[in-house]
Amino acid sequence: MVYLPTPQQLRYLVTLAETGHFSRAAAACAVSQSTLSAGILALERQLDAAILDRNATKHAVFTPLGLELVAKARTALGALVALAEASDAARAPMTGPLRLGIIPTIGPFLLPRLMPALREAYPGLKLFLREDQTERLLNQLEGGHLDVLVLAEPCLCGGAETLAVQRDELLVALPKGHPLAARESVAIAALAAEPFLLLEEGHCLRDQVLNTCGGEVGRSTEFAATSLHTLIQMVAGGLGLTLVPRLAVMAGITEGADVELRRLEGAGGWRSLALAWRPNSPHAAEYRALAPLIVSACA
C-alpha cells in the first residue's frame, strides 16, 4: 500500500526548506516545534526515506533526496492550490484575500502609492504582503503560499507566468562633486575606472546592474549593501558609484544625501517591473488588472 503524504506534511517540509530552521518553520506554520518535527519524522517513516541529515544539529540540512522531495512537494502544493482556485474563481473578481509578494528593491518605493489605489479600486480586497528576494518569492508562489508577485525582469522566473508592466530606468549615482557629475550623462565605459558598489548576492537588481554594465565596471568586493537605502549612503560617503532605479529616486531615496544623479549615455540601462503568477491560474485576468494601477503608481 502506498502511503500518501498529507498537505500539512508537505507544508511542513516546504516551510522547513524555506526557513532552514525548525523553530522558524514551526512559527510560520502556526504549530509547535515538536508538532512540526513529528510531522517530518512521520513523513520520513511513511516514505522510508532520509529527508534530513540527522548529524546536523544547528540547522535543518536536507539530503539530496530530501531536496528532490521538497521540489516535488512544492509542485504538489501548487496543484492543490490550483484546485481550490478553480472553485474560488466563481466569486466576484478582486474580492477576498490576495497574498502579494514583492521584492525589496520595489516594495518600499511602489507600495506607498499602490496601496491607496488598490483600496479605492477594490474595496472588497483583503491584501496580505510578503517582502523577500526573488528566488524565495518564486518558491513560495510555486508552493501555494503566495498568489501573485511584483518582480523586476530580467530574472529567472522558473515556470511562472509573467507580465512586464513598466520600464524602470537605471541612473548613475555619484558622490557630490565627483568629476563625472560635470557631464550631463555618463558612458558605461567611464565607470570602469571607478569603484563600483552593488547590493549583496541574492538581489536581482545586482545581476541587472552587472548585465547593464557588462565588463565595464570594477566592482568593489570589499563592500556590499543589504538595501538600496544603505547603497545610497555608501555612495554619499565616497565609497564608490552605483546604478539606482528611477522608481526609488522618485520615492525620495536620495533626498538629503550628498549624491548626484546622471543618466547613462545612449539607450542606457533599465529593468522592467513585472507581475508573476502560477501558470494557468483562473485568476490570471484579475492579476493582469493590477498592471494599470502599478503604472499609475510609478508615474
C-alpha positions as CSV (number, residue, x, y, z in Angstrom):
1,M,0.0,0.0,0.0
2,V,1.3,3.4,-0.9
3,Y,1.1,6.0,1.9
4,L,0.3,9.4,0.6
5,P,1.7,12.5,2.5
6,T,-0.9,14.9,3.9
7,P,-1.0,18.5,2.7
8,Q,0.1,19.5,6.2
9,Q,3.2,17.3,6.0
10,L,4.1,18.8,2.6
11,R,3.6,22.3,4.0
12,Y,5.9,21.4,7.0
13,L,8.5,20.1,4.6
14,V,8.5,23.1,2.2
15,T,8.4,25.7,5.0
16,L,11.4,24.0,6.7
17,A,13.3,24.1,3.5
18,E,12.5,27.8,3.1
19,T,13.4,28.8,6.6
20,G,16.2,26.4,7.3
21,H,15.3,26.2,10.9
22,F,12.8,24.1,12.9
23,S,11.6,26.9,15.2
24,R,11.1,29.4,12.4
25,A,9.3,26.8,10.3
26,A,7.0,25.9,13.2
27,A,6.2,29.6,13.8
28,A,5.4,30.1,10.1
29,C,3.1,27.0,10.2
30,A,1.5,28.2,13.4
31,V,2.3,24.9,15.2
32,S,4.7,23.9,18.0
33,Q,8.2,22.8,17.1
34,S,7.6,19.3,18.4
35,T,4.5,19.0,16.1
36,L,6.4,20.1,13.1
37,S,9.3,17.8,13.9
38,A,7.0,14.9,14.5
39,G,5.3,15.6,11.1
40,I,8.6,15.5,9.3
41,L,9.7,12.3,11.1
42,A,6.4,10.6,10.3
43,L,6.8,11.6,6.6
44,E,10.3,10.1,6.6
45,R,8.9,6.8,8.0
46,Q,6.0,6.7,5.6
47,L,8.3,7.3,2.6
48,D,11.1,5.2,4.1
49,A,13.4,8.0,3.1
50,A,16.1,10.0,4.8
51,I,14.9,13.6,4.2
52,L,17.2,15.3,6.7
53,D,20.8,14.8,7.7
54,R,20.3,14.0,11.4
55,N,24.0,14.6,12.1
56,A,23.5,18.4,11.6
57,T,22.5,20.0,14.9
58,K,22.0,23.8,14.4
59,H,20.1,24.0,11.2
60,A,17.9,21.8,9.0
61,V,20.2,20.2,6.4
62,F,18.5,18.2,3.7
63,T,19.8,15.1,2.0
64,P,20.0,15.1,-1.8
65,L,16.8,13.0,-1.8
66,G,15.2,15.4,0.6
67,L,15.9,18.4,-1.7
68,E,14.3,16.4,-4.5
69,L,11.2,15.7,-2.3
70,V,11.0,19.4,-1.4
71,A,10.8,20.4,-5.1
72,K,8.1,17.7,-5.7
73,A,6.2,18.9,-2.5
74,R,6.1,22.5,-3.9
75,T,4.6,21.2,-7.1
76,A,2.0,19.1,-5.3
77,L,1.0,22.0,-3.0
78,G,0.7,24.3,-6.1
79,A,-1.6,21.7,-7.7
80,L,-3.8,21.7,-4.6
81,V,-3.9,25.5,-4.6
82,A,-5.0,25.4,-8.2
83,L,-7.8,23.0,-7.3
84,A,-9.0,25.5,-4.7
85,E,-8.6,28.4,-7.0
86,A,-10.8,26.7,-9.7
87,S,-13.7,26.7,-7.2
88,D,-12.8,30.2,-5.8
89,A,-12.8,31.7,-9.3
90,A,-16.6,31.9,-9.1
91,R,-16.5,34.7,-6.6
92,A,-16.6,38.4,-7.5
93,P,-13.3,39.5,-9.1
94,M,-10.7,41.1,-6.8
95,T,-12.5,40.3,-3.6
96,G,-11.4,38.3,-0.6
97,P,-7.8,37.6,0.4
98,L,-4.8,38.2,-2.0
99,R,-1.3,37.2,-1.0
100,L,1.1,39.5,-2.7
101,G,4.9,39.1,-2.8
102,I,7.2,41.9,-3.7
103,I,11.0,42.3,-3.8
104,P,12.8,44.8,-1.5
105,T,14.1,47.0,-4.3
106,I,10.5,47.7,-5.4
107,G,8.3,47.4,-2.3
108,P,9.3,50.5,-0.2
109,F,9.1,52.7,-3.3
110,L,5.9,51.4,-5.0
111,L,3.6,50.3,-2.2
112,P,3.0,53.7,-0.6
113,R,1.3,54.8,-3.8
114,L,-0.1,51.5,-4.9
115,M,-1.8,50.5,-1.6
116,P,-4.3,53.5,-1.6
117,A,-5.1,52.9,-5.2
118,L,-5.8,49.2,-4.5
119,R,-8.1,50.1,-1.6
120,E,-10.0,52.6,-3.7
121,A,-10.3,50.3,-6.8
122,Y,-11.1,47.1,-4.9
123,P,-12.7,47.8,-1.5
124,G,-13.5,44.1,-1.1
125,L,-9.9,43.0,-1.4
126,K,-8.0,41.9,1.7
127,L,-4.3,42.2,0.9
128,F,-1.5,40.3,2.6
129,L,2.1,41.3,1.8
130,R,5.4,39.5,1.8
131,E,8.7,41.2,1.0
132,D,11.6,38.9,0.1
133,Q,14.2,38.2,-2.6
134,T,13.1,36.9,-6.0
135,E,14.1,33.3,-5.6
136,R,12.4,32.8,-2.3
137,L,9.2,34.6,-3.5
138,L,9.1,32.3,-6.5
139,N,9.4,29.2,-4.3
140,Q,6.5,30.5,-2.2
141,L,4.5,31.2,-5.3
142,E,5.1,27.6,-6.6
143,G,4.2,26.1,-3.2
144,G,0.9,28.0,-3.0
145,H,1.9,30.4,-0.2
146,L,1.6,33.5,-2.4
147,D,-0.9,34.3,-5.2
148,V,0.9,37.0,-7.3
149,L,4.3,38.7,-7.2
150,V,5.8,42.0,-8.2
151,L,9.3,41.4,-9.5
152,A,11.9,43.0,-11.7
153,E,12.9,41.5,-15.0
154,P,15.1,40.2,-16.4
155,C,15.2,37.4,-13.8
156,L,14.9,33.6,-13.7
157,C,11.2,33.2,-13.1
158,G,11.0,29.4,-13.4
159,G,7.7,28.3,-14.7
160,A,5.8,31.3,-13.5
161,E,3.7,33.3,-16.0
162,T,4.9,36.9,-16.2
163,L,3.6,40.2,-17.5
164,A,6.0,43.1,-18.0
165,V,4.3,46.2,-16.7
166,Q,6.6,49.2,-16.5
167,R,10.1,50.1,-17.6
168,D,12.3,51.5,-14.8
169,E,15.4,53.4,-15.9
170,L,18.7,52.9,-14.1
171,L,20.5,56.1,-13.2
172,V,24.1,56.7,-12.2
173,A,24.5,57.7,-8.6
174,L,27.8,59.6,-7.7
175,P,29.2,61.3,-4.6
176,K,28.5,65.0,-4.7
177,G,31.3,66.8,-6.6
178,H,32.5,63.7,-8.4
179,P,34.3,64.6,-11.7
180,L,31.8,62.5,-13.7
181,A,29.0,64.7,-12.3
182,A,30.2,67.5,-14.6
183,R,28.7,65.6,-17.5
184,E,25.0,65.6,-18.5
185,S,25.2,61.8,-18.9
186,V,27.8,59.2,-18.2
187,A,29.0,56.5,-20.6
188,I,29.1,53.0,-19.2
189,A,32.8,52.8,-20.2
190,A,33.5,55.7,-17.9
191,L,32.5,53.6,-14.9
192,A,35.4,51.1,-15.5
193,A,37.9,53.2,-13.6
194,E,35.7,53.8,-10.6
195,P,35.0,51.6,-7.5
196,F,31.5,50.2,-8.1
197,L,29.1,49.4,-5.4
198,L,26.4,46.6,-5.5
199,L,23.7,45.0,-3.5
200,E,24.6,41.7,-1.8
201,E,24.1,38.4,-3.6
202,G,20.5,37.3,-4.0
203,H,19.1,40.7,-5.1
204,C,18.1,40.5,-8.8
205,L,19.0,44.2,-9.1
206,R,22.6,43.3,-8.5
207,D,22.5,41.0,-11.6
208,Q,20.6,43.5,-13.6
209,V,23.2,46.2,-12.9
210,L,26.0,43.9,-13.8
211,N,24.3,42.9,-17.0
212,T,23.8,46.6,-17.9
213,C,27.5,47.4,-17.3
214,G,28.9,44.2,-18.7
215,G,32.6,44.0,-18.0
216,E,32.9,47.8,-17.8
217,V,32.8,48.1,-14.0
218,G,35.5,47.3,-11.5
219,R,33.2,46.2,-8.7
220,S,34.2,46.6,-5.1
221,T,34.5,43.1,-3.5
222,E,35.0,44.7,0.0
223,F,31.6,46.3,0.3
224,A,28.1,45.1,-0.5
225,A,24.8,46.7,0.7
226,T,21.8,44.9,2.1
227,S,19.4,47.6,0.8
228,L,19.1,50.4,-1.7
229,H,19.0,52.9,1.2
230,T,22.3,51.6,2.5
231,L,23.8,51.6,-1.0
232,I,22.9,55.3,-1.4
233,Q,24.6,56.2,1.9
234,M,27.7,54.3,0.8
235,V,27.8,56.4,-2.4
236,A,27.3,59.6,-0.3
237,G,30.2,58.5,1.9
238,G,32.5,58.4,-1.2
239,L,33.0,54.6,-1.3
240,G,32.1,54.4,-4.9
241,L,29.4,54.7,-7.6
242,T,26.3,52.6,-8.4
243,L,23.2,52.5,-10.5
244,V,19.9,53.2,-8.9
245,P,16.3,52.7,-10.2
246,R,14.4,55.8,-11.1
247,L,11.4,54.4,-9.1
248,A,13.5,54.7,-5.9
249,V,14.7,58.2,-6.9
250,M,11.1,59.3,-7.4
251,A,10.2,58.0,-4.0
252,G,12.9,60.2,-2.5
253,I,15.7,57.8,-1.7
254,T,18.4,60.3,-2.5
255,E,16.8,63.3,-0.7
256,G,19.2,64.7,1.9
257,A,22.1,62.6,0.7
258,D,25.2,64.0,-0.8
259,V,24.6,62.2,-4.1
260,E,24.3,63.4,-7.7
261,L,22.4,61.5,-10.4
262,R,23.1,61.3,-14.1
263,R,21.6,59.3,-16.9
264,L,23.6,56.7,-18.8
265,E,24.5,57.7,-22.3
266,G,22.6,56.2,-25.3
267,A,19.8,53.8,-24.6
268,G,21.2,53.3,-21.0
269,G,20.1,50.6,-18.7
270,W,16.7,49.6,-17.3
271,R,14.7,46.9,-15.6
272,S,11.1,46.0,-16.1
273,L,8.6,45.9,-13.2
274,A,6.6,42.7,-13.8
275,L,3.7,40.7,-12.3
276,A,4.1,36.9,-11.9
277,W,1.6,34.2,-11.0
278,R,1.2,30.4,-11.3
279,P,0.7,29.2,-14.9
280,N,-3.0,28.6,-15.9
281,S,-4.3,30.3,-12.8
282,P,-8.0,31.0,-13.1
283,H,-7.3,34.4,-11.6
284,A,-4.9,35.5,-14.3
285,A,-7.3,38.1,-15.6
286,E,-7.6,39.6,-12.2
287,Y,-3.8,39.8,-11.7
288,R,-3.5,41.5,-15.1
289,A,-5.9,44.1,-13.9
290,L,-3.2,45.2,-11.4
291,A,-1.0,46.4,-14.2
292,P,-2.6,49.8,-14.8
293,L,-2.5,50.5,-11.1
294,I,1.2,49.8,-11.0
295,V,1.8,52.1,-14.0
296,S,-0.1,54.9,-12.3
297,A,1.8,54.4,-9.1
298,C,5.1,54.7,-11.0
299,A,4.0,58.0,-12.7
